Amino acid sequence: MRKNRKWLWLIIILLVLGLGGYIFLRWWNSDIITIKTASVTRGKIESIISASGIVNAPVYELGTKLGGKIADLKVKEGDTVSRGQLLAEFDNYEQARNDFERSKRLYRDGAVSQQAFDVAKTAFELSRIVAPNDGIVAKINYRLGETVVPASPAIVVVNYEQSWVEAQVDEIDIAGVKIGDRVKITSDVYPDKIYIGEIYWIAPIAELRRVGGRVKLDEESYVFLCKIKFIGAHAELKVNMSVNVDIVTQKKEQALLLPREALVSKDDSLTVFVVKKNRVYQTKILTGLRSYASVEATAGVTEGEVVAVSNLPKLKNKGRIKVE
């Protein structure tokens, strides 16, 4: 009986010790914060200003002041045309051409006046539609045999070779933008493609931001319009297509980089938590260029150091941590 009691007390003591040890370990480890980390590395960084933009291009809406019935259509929608190419003839084309050719001969011989020659030339020009520049036939508004309304566009030609992007840069950012800045252009329509451009014009006057082509009336948001020419292929981007514009204002090749999520603001300064063994040490840093993902560190950390990038609000200087 006494032997059984000894075993019972031994079991109770072991349970108490085990429970006490468990509670002690829980308490001892209660201040350990689990974090993710990243290394301070060297690499290229670009300072970016982002803006919204619209693709634009020379659009030629072609018709005549007098109108007339279409006798012959030389092109169809989607055709590529060259400057000076004949696109359509009106029903008076043959007569007007003959009158012009005769008037031209007579004018050279001095048999008709300059005024008579000019009248014949104008009548001939109004009897046809000619491409004013290279481009693509975007739209034909009248069919063969239909009568074109005076001053109404019968054929629309777009020159995508000379297209550009018109971007709206916030007034707070415009001081960092200059002519010649390189630009990365992306579109939600083609998410895997990046187009390159260059700023060639900056508006001298601010204007209200436009959304969907209309001025926003709910807030006074001023922007400066910037025009960007394409460098390289961009045939997929059509007129009035919305694009995203990233203006590269500065860049550095061998900057000391750390992730943006490592930064903590404290007392009007920027700090990071440097990981050393199983603790973190809050360290003040100075920064330079910033991109979407990275920040250039100009002082405070060195290449190869490890910094915390998660659970930062829970961390404290010299606090114990566990790395995931």
C-alpha positions as CSV (number, residue, x, y, z in Angstrom):
1,M,0.0,0.0,0.0
2,R,2.8,2.4,1.0
3,K,4.6,1.4,-2.2
4,N,1.6,2.4,-4.3
5,R,1.4,5.8,-2.5
6,K,5.0,6.5,-3.3
7,W,4.3,5.8,-7.0
8,L,1.3,8.0,-6.9
9,W,3.2,10.9,-5.3
10,L,6.0,10.5,-7.8
11,I,3.5,10.7,-10.7
12,I,1.9,13.8,-9.2
13,I,5.3,15.4,-8.7
14,L,6.3,14.6,-12.3
15,L,3.0,16.0,-13.6
16,V,3.5,19.2,-11.6
17,L,7.0,19.6,-12.8
18,G,6.0,18.9,-16.4
19,L,3.2,21.4,-16.2
20,G,5.4,24.0,-14.5
21,G,8.1,23.5,-17.2
22,Y,5.5,23.9,-19.9
23,I,4.2,27.1,-18.4
24,F,7.7,28.4,-17.9
25,L,8.6,27.7,-21.5
26,R,5.4,29.4,-22.7
27,W,6.3,32.4,-20.6
28,W,9.9,32.4,-21.7
29,N,9.0,32.2,-25.4
30,S,6.0,34.6,-25.2
31,D,8.0,37.6,-26.5
32,I,9.5,35.8,-29.5
33,I,8.1,37.2,-32.8
34,T,8.1,35.1,-35.9
35,I,9.3,37.2,-38.9
36,K,10.3,37.0,-42.6
37,T,13.6,38.5,-43.7
38,A,15.4,39.9,-46.7
39,S,19.0,40.7,-47.4
40,V,20.5,44.1,-48.2
41,T,21.9,43.8,-51.7
42,R,23.4,45.8,-54.5
43,G,21.6,46.4,-57.8
44,K,19.9,48.7,-60.2
45,I,17.2,51.1,-59.0
46,E,15.0,53.5,-61.0
47,S,13.0,56.4,-59.5
48,I,9.6,56.2,-61.1
49,I,6.7,58.7,-61.5
50,S,3.5,57.0,-62.5
51,A,0.7,58.6,-64.5
52,S,-2.3,57.6,-66.6
53,G,-2.3,58.1,-70.4
54,I,-4.2,57.9,-73.6
55,V,-2.8,56.7,-77.0
56,N,-3.3,59.3,-79.7
57,A,-2.3,59.5,-83.4
58,P,-2.9,61.7,-86.5
59,V,-6.5,61.0,-87.5
60,Y,-7.6,62.3,-90.9
61,E,-11.3,62.6,-91.5
62,L,-11.5,62.9,-95.3
63,G,-14.4,64.3,-97.3
64,T,-15.1,67.3,-99.5
65,K,-16.8,70.7,-99.0
66,L,-19.2,70.0,-101.8
67,G,-20.0,66.3,-101.2
68,G,-21.2,64.1,-104.1
69,K,-22.0,60.5,-105.0
70,I,-19.3,57.9,-104.7
71,A,-18.6,56.4,-108.1
72,D,-15.5,54.3,-107.1
73,L,-14.0,53.2,-103.8
74,K,-10.4,52.3,-104.2
75,V,-9.8,51.0,-100.6
76,K,-11.5,49.0,-97.9
77,E,-11.3,49.2,-94.1
78,G,-8.0,48.0,-92.8
79,D,-6.0,48.8,-96.0
80,T,-2.6,50.4,-95.6
81,V,-2.3,53.5,-97.8
82,S,0.4,55.9,-98.8
83,R,0.5,59.7,-98.9
84,G,-1.1,60.9,-102.2
85,Q,-2.9,57.6,-102.9
86,L,-6.3,57.9,-104.5
87,L,-8.9,56.6,-102.1
88,A,-12.3,57.4,-103.7
89,E,-13.8,59.1,-106.8
90,F,-17.1,61.0,-107.0
91,D,-19.4,60.8,-110.0
92,N,-18.0,64.0,-111.5
93,Y,-14.4,62.8,-111.2
94,E,-13.8,62.0,-114.9
95,Q,-15.3,65.3,-116.1
96,A,-13.4,67.4,-113.5
97,R,-10.1,65.6,-114.4
98,N,-10.5,66.3,-118.1
99,D,-11.4,69.9,-117.4
100,F,-8.3,70.3,-115.2
101,E,-6.0,68.7,-117.7
102,R,-7.3,70.9,-120.5
103,S,-7.1,74.0,-118.3
104,K,-3.6,73.2,-117.4
105,R,-2.5,72.9,-121.0
106,L,-4.2,76.2,-121.9
107,Y,-2.7,77.9,-118.9
108,R,0.8,76.9,-119.9
109,D,0.0,78.3,-123.4
110,G,-1.3,81.5,-121.9
111,A,-4.8,80.9,-123.2
112,V,-6.6,81.0,-119.8
113,S,-6.2,83.1,-116.7
114,Q,-4.7,82.0,-113.3
115,Q,-8.2,82.3,-111.9
116,A,-9.7,80.0,-114.4
117,F,-6.9,77.5,-113.9
118,D,-7.4,77.6,-110.1
119,V,-11.1,77.0,-110.5
120,A,-10.5,73.9,-112.6
121,K,-7.9,72.7,-110.2
122,T,-10.2,73.1,-107.2
123,A,-13.1,71.3,-108.9
124,F,-10.8,68.4,-109.7
125,E,-9.5,68.2,-106.1
126,L,-13.1,68.2,-104.8
127,S,-14.0,65.3,-107.1
128,R,-11.8,62.8,-105.3
129,I,-10.5,61.8,-101.9
130,V,-6.7,61.4,-101.5
131,A,-4.7,60.2,-98.6
132,P,-2.9,63.2,-97.0
133,N,-0.3,60.9,-95.3
134,D,0.6,57.3,-94.8
135,G,-1.7,55.3,-92.6
136,I,-4.5,52.7,-92.2
137,V,-8.0,53.0,-93.4
138,A,-9.9,53.0,-90.0
139,K,-13.4,53.6,-91.2
140,I,-15.4,54.1,-94.4
141,N,-18.7,55.9,-93.7
142,Y,-20.3,55.6,-97.1
143,R,-20.8,52.8,-99.6
144,L,-20.4,52.8,-103.3
145,G,-23.2,54.9,-104.9
146,E,-24.1,56.7,-101.7
147,T,-24.1,60.5,-101.6
148,V,-21.6,62.1,-99.2
149,V,-22.9,65.0,-97.2
150,P,-20.8,68.2,-97.7
151,A,-18.0,68.5,-95.0
152,S,-18.9,65.0,-93.7
153,P,-16.0,62.5,-93.2
154,A,-16.3,59.8,-95.8
155,I,-13.1,58.0,-95.1
156,V,-11.0,58.0,-91.9
157,V,-7.3,57.3,-92.0
158,V,-5.1,56.8,-89.0
159,N,-1.3,57.1,-89.0
160,Y,-0.1,54.8,-86.2
161,E,3.6,55.3,-87.3
162,Q,3.3,58.7,-85.7
163,S,1.2,57.9,-82.7
164,W,2.1,59.2,-79.2
165,V,0.9,58.9,-75.6
166,E,-0.7,61.9,-73.8
167,A,-0.1,61.5,-70.1
168,Q,-1.5,63.4,-67.2
169,V,1.2,64.0,-64.6
170,D,0.2,65.3,-61.2
171,E,1.3,68.8,-60.4
172,I,3.1,67.5,-57.3
173,D,5.3,65.3,-59.5
174,I,5.9,67.5,-62.5
175,A,9.1,69.1,-61.0
176,G,10.8,65.8,-61.3
177,V,9.9,65.3,-65.0
178,K,11.9,66.7,-67.9
179,I,12.0,66.4,-71.7
180,G,14.0,63.4,-72.8
181,D,13.0,61.2,-69.8
182,R,12.5,57.6,-70.8
183,V,9.1,56.1,-70.2
184,K,7.8,52.5,-69.7
185,I,4.3,52.1,-71.1
186,T,2.0,49.3,-70.3
187,S,-1.6,48.4,-71.1
188,D,-4.1,46.2,-69.2
189,V,-5.0,44.8,-72.7
190,Y,-1.5,43.5,-73.2
191,P,-0.3,42.8,-69.6
192,D,2.8,40.9,-70.7
193,K,4.2,43.7,-73.0
194,I,6.3,46.8,-72.1
195,Y,6.6,49.6,-74.6
196,I,9.3,52.2,-74.4
197,G,8.9,55.9,-75.0
198,E,10.4,59.3,-74.4
199,I,8.9,62.6,-73.3
200,Y,9.1,65.3,-76.0
201,W,6.7,67.9,-74.8
202,I,5.5,69.2,-71.4
203,A,2.5,71.6,-71.2
204,P,3.4,75.0,-69.8
205,I,0.0,75.3,-68.1
206,A,-1.8,73.0,-65.7
207,E,-5.3,71.9,-66.3
208,L,-8.0,69.9,-64.5
209,R,-7.6,66.1,-64.6
210,R,-9.8,64.4,-67.1
211,V,-11.3,60.9,-66.6
212,G,-12.9,59.2,-69.6
213,G,-12.3,62.4,-71.6
214,R,-14.2,64.6,-69.1
215,V,-13.0,67.0,-66.5
216,K,-13.5,65.7,-62.9
217,L,-16.0,68.0,-61.3
218,D,-15.9,66.4,-57.8
219,E,-12.4,67.6,-57.0
220,E,-9.9,70.1,-58.2
221,S,-7.0,67.8,-59.3
222,Y,-4.6,69.7,-61.5
223,V,-2.2,67.9,-63.9
224,F,0.3,68.8,-66.6
225,L,-0.1,67.1,-70.0
226,C,3.0,65.4,-71.3
227,K,3.4,63.9,-74.8
228,I,5.5,60.8,-75.2
229,K,6.8,59.4,-78.5
230,F,7.2,55.7,-78.9
231,I,10.6,54.1,-79.4
232,G,10.2,50.8,-81.1
233,A,7.2,48.7,-82.2
234,H,3.8,49.6,-80.7
235,A,1.3,48.6,-83.4
236,E,-1.1,46.9,-80.9
237,L,-1.8,50.2,-79.1
238,K,-4.8,51.9,-80.8
239,V,-6.2,55.5,-80.7
240,N,-7.9,56.3,-77.4
241,M,-6.6,53.2,-75.6
242,S,-5.8,53.7,-72.0
243,V,-2.3,53.0,-70.9
244,N,-0.2,53.2,-67.7
245,V,2.9,55.4,-67.8
246,D,6.0,55.0,-65.6
247,I,8.4,57.9,-66.1
248,V,12.0,57.0,-65.2
249,T,13.3,60.3,-63.7
250,Q,16.6,58.9,-62.1
251,K,18.5,55.6,-62.1
252,K,21.5,54.1,-60.4
253,E,23.3,50.9,-61.3
254,Q,25.0,49.8,-58.1
255,A,22.8,51.1,-55.3
256,L,22.5,49.5,-51.9
257,L,18.9,48.1,-51.9
258,L,16.5,46.9,-49.3
259,P,12.7,46.1,-49.7
260,R,10.2,49.0,-49.1
261,E,8.3,46.8,-46.6
262,A,11.4,46.8,-44.3
263,L,11.0,50.5,-43.6
264,V,9.6,51.8,-40.3
265,S,8.9,55.4,-39.5
266,K,10.0,56.6,-36.0
267,D,10.3,60.1,-34.7
268,D,10.4,61.6,-38.2
269,S,13.1,59.2,-39.2
270,L,13.3,56.0,-41.2
271,T,14.5,52.8,-39.4
272,V,14.9,49.1,-40.2
273,F,15.2,46.1,-37.9
274,V,18.5,44.5,-38.5
275,V,18.6,40.7,-37.7
276,K,21.6,39.5,-35.7
277,K,21.4,35.9,-34.4
278,N,18.0,35.6,-32.7
279,R,17.4,39.3,-32.1
280,V,16.6,42.4,-34.0
281,Y,18.1,45.9,-33.6
282,Q,16.3,49.0,-34.7
283,T,18.6,51.0,-36.8
284,K,18.2,54.5,-38.3
285,I,18.9,54.7,-42.1
286,L,19.1,57.4,-44.8
287,T,17.5,56.7,-48.1
288,G,18.0,57.9,-51.7
289,L,16.1,56.7,-54.8
290,R,12.8,54.7,-54.5
291,S,11.1,52.3,-56.8
292,Y,7.9,50.4,-56.3
293,A,9.7,47.5,-54.6
294,S,13.0,48.8,-53.3
295,V,14.6,51.7,-51.6
296,E,18.2,52.9,-51.9
297,A,20.0,53.0,-48.5
298,T,22.7,55.7,-48.4
299,A,23.6,55.1,-44.7
300,G,22.8,52.9,-41.8
301,V,23.1,49.4,-43.3
302,T,25.7,47.4,-45.2
303,E,25.6,44.9,-48.0
304,G,24.7,41.4,-46.8
305,E,22.9,42.5,-43.6
306,V,19.5,40.9,-43.0
307,V,16.5,42.9,-42.2
308,A,13.0,42.1,-41.0
309,V,10.1,42.5,-43.5
310,S,7.1,41.2,-41.6
311,N,5.4,41.7,-38.3
312,L,7.2,45.1,-37.9
313,P,4.6,46.7,-35.6
314,K,5.2,43.9,-33.1
315,L,9.0,44.2,-33.0
316,K,11.1,46.2,-30.5
317,N,14.7,47.0,-30.3
318,K,16.8,44.0,-29.1
319,G,13.6,41.9,-29.2
320,R,13.9,38.1,-29.7
321,I,12.7,36.7,-33.0
322,K,12.3,33.5,-34.9
323,V,12.8,33.5,-38.7
324,E,10.3,31.6,-40.8
